[in-house]
Amino acid sequence: MASASPWADEASALRSVHTSNLPALFDQLQISLIVSTYQAGKAIVIRSDYGTLNTHFRTFAKPMGIAANNTRLTIGGSNTVWEYHNMPAVAQKLEPPGKHDACYIPRRIHVTGDIDIHELGWDAKNELWLVNTRFCCLCTLDPQHSFYPRWRPPFVSAYAPEDRCHLNGLAMVEGRPKYVTALGETDTAAGWRANKARGGILMDIETNEILLRGLSMPHSPRWYQGKLWVLESGEGSLASVDLKRRTWQRVAEVPGFTRGIDFLGSLAFIGLSQVRESAVFSGIPLVERLNERTCGVWVVHIESGQTIGFLRFEAGVQEIFAVQVLRGIRFPELLEWNDERMAHSYVLPDEALAEVVLPTEEQTAKTPAYHFQRGNKLYEQGKLEEAVNAYRQCLELEPNYPDARFNLAIVLGDAELYAEASACMEEVIKAEPERAEAYNSLGYLAGRQREPHKAISYWQRAIQLQPNYAQAHFSLGLTLLQTGDYEKGFAEYEWRWRSGHLTPFRFAQPKWEGGPIPDKTLLVFAEQGIADAIQFARYLPLAAERCGKLILVCPPDLMPILSAVSGIAQLREPGKIGDLQFDYYLPLLSLAYVFGTKLDTVPANVPYVDIALRLGSKPTELLTSIASPLARVGISWGGNPGHQNHQSPCALRDFLPILRTPGIAFYSLQPGQSKEDIAQLHLEDTVQQLEPQPAAIEDLARIVGQLDLVISVDAPVVHLAGAMGKPVWNLLSYIPEWRWMLEGETTPWYPTMRLFRQAEPGNWTEMMNRVTHALRETEWQLARR
């Protein structure tokens, strides 16, 4: 934990749920799992722990392929291979006594360069084989070279770091590499993307034959029980391969992008990913079948195809790459490279080990390292108060222990004791004045205390110490935007693609820099959520003026809304752009940067989403519910679940003062279980529930168009109303998102929007009283009936 601040990504906390039968299944099989997630930068050990599953994680730089057994563990990343060995003697020393039955400790690192290592495996001679995706080859390692190429597909004409066919999967058979998967039979840079939905292949590397074509994004070929298996990721399925007929048969279908698999008995342990990054994965059959995909590990019976159980990640992890079963190991530990216990973990010959004198348990408990490691364990278990006490005990024994003080500040911050955490982190700076991550953490803490200018200075110092510190650049950008310095803020915000928050999009075409390209085609893609897409769609007409043709790539549910924005020549769903001809591309939110947006130059001609033009003539049952002669006000009390505001969420109960305002008909715009919320408070006669509920943003737009006012916490509906030029009151938490800044009742983004701000964290009552007063004083200009 001392190596990186957990505040580097506020969404990084892992949260998972599992079926009740899995812990007993793990106990019965005497297993644990190790899972890699390059998106979250973690290797996750999943273990049974007294009737529940314990998810224990370690941080790596883009971990992907895993090869593991009872004696060693190897993890491959984008440019590094980490090797660990299991030391049972070290496991016996871990706390609590007798719980751990394996401890993998670091033994070796090999730096390969950025080759985008995918799957890997040990052969019968203990030589490690790697899938080198960037150079489209299988390779091995030796001390003199970054990597040693051993095989590449015959259709790939040369070694080049261009990911020509997206070679990704490796199956070992009888201790030798035998089968591989790739996403295309292509020999141009990223050429596989053009037909990724059905261009996948399975090859025999000994004969150089392509055994299967037409697979949908195949991954993870495995030889098990005399049969070849493969994950058809684009279908979200597990398939078995008939090598004689050269066909494949689907065995099981699961609710996610399948990648990473291991077997035990009649069970397959399959990794599932959400793959929400639209331009990379959308348009494949799975996305057409499921609007929402799941991330987790599914346990499937390989004969019946039935799901036996699952573990699902609900926060922090969206993608999984590898899944490995640790057979005969129930509760392993994975030590980090900077773990204090590494200094006291020795591997010696048996004859020397027999003469080693070990410290007693009482002696160990008196050491700073003991309390430091205890604090780390307690923090991982979510026991913040106990972790604080452990770190303080460590510092009492050794005041000059910067990592303990750093971790103490982290835990205090997680406990929302921001002032105390800041003071603690300042002590770290005194001891280590060039520790960039400490300044990064201080920036976060200052931001949580509404001190943006202090936060900016901390992040600038972190960047001064570490110029390529992507997270500090990204955080600096958001805070500059929050203060209204849009020119510098949007420039720093471009670092989002290097911060780990988003998966970068790769096109052969160059990025557009904002200059006139009258004879060229520009492709703009919606990169994030609904709210961002609506907010930044205002730039599309400006982009259209500077290019010959503008193509917008966005999720299908946004198409009816964004088609109402002028200047767009063509709309495409993500993943269905392989046949598109374009000259330049740009992420949608980068338009603000290339246009040099300042606080006083935000394009704000509303409505820029002309819903009436596109949707007004279409009949809908929803509108029959809105027939009141009173002022019509739509309300929404649940915000964006993906935005962590670290404060008490708003509930329908908080709206009660508003709902007592006479002369108004209130309508629920709340998605999900709004009917249950309304019934629980007996508000059926006060808040009208539209029947049927709006199923899409298109339906919501039709409703908003018929209302006189929208009152909502920060959610996509406030952006929709603002873009349509409708009156909207946005109810903000104490520390809102950057776009609303920290002061004022107005915003340059939406002229018809009024901002209401919490006076103190979590206090919705005082705000709602102000909203109620404002509502009673409103002179209504009723929408046309």
Buried (B, 14 or more C-beta within 10 A) or exposed (E): BBEBBBBBBBEBEBEBEBBEEBBEBBEEBBBBBBBBBBBBBBBBBBBBBEEEBBBBBBBBEBBBBBBBBBEBBBBBBBBBBBBBBBBEEBBEBBEEEEEBBBBBBBBEEBEBEBBBBBBBBBBEEEBBBBBBBBBBBBBBBEEEEBBBBBBBBEBBEEBBBBBBBBBBBBBBBEEBBBBBBBBBBBBBBBBBBBBBBEBBBBBBBEEEEBBBEEBBBBBBBBBBEEEBBBBBBBBBBBBBBBBEEEEBEEBBBBBBBBBBBBBBEEBBBBBBBBBBBBBBBBBBBBBBEBEEBBBBBBBBBBEEBEBBBBBBBEBBBBBBBBBBBBBEBBBBBBBBEEBBBBEEBEEEEEEEEEEEEEEEEEEBEEBBBBBBBBBBBBBBEEBBEBBBBBBBBBBEBEEEBBBBBBBBBBBBBBBEBBEBBBEBBBBBBEBBEEBBBBBBBBBBBBBBBBBBEBBBBBBBBBBEBBEEBBBBBBBBBBBBBBBBBBEBBBBBBBBBBBBBBBBEBEBEBEBBEBEEBEEBBBBBBBBBBBBBBBBBBBBBBBBBEBBBBBBBBBBBEBBBBBBBBEBBEEBBBBBBBBEBEBBBBBBBBBBBBBBEBEBEEBBBEBBBBBBBEBBEEEEBEBBEBBEEEEBBBBBBBBBBEEBEBBBBBBBBEBBBBBBEBEEBBBBBBBBEEBBEBBEEBEBEEBBBBBEEBBEEBBBBBBBBBBBBBBBBBBBBBBBBBBBBBBBBBBBBBBBBBBBBBBEEEEBBBBEBBBBBBBEEBBBBEEBBEBBBEBBEEBEBEEBEE
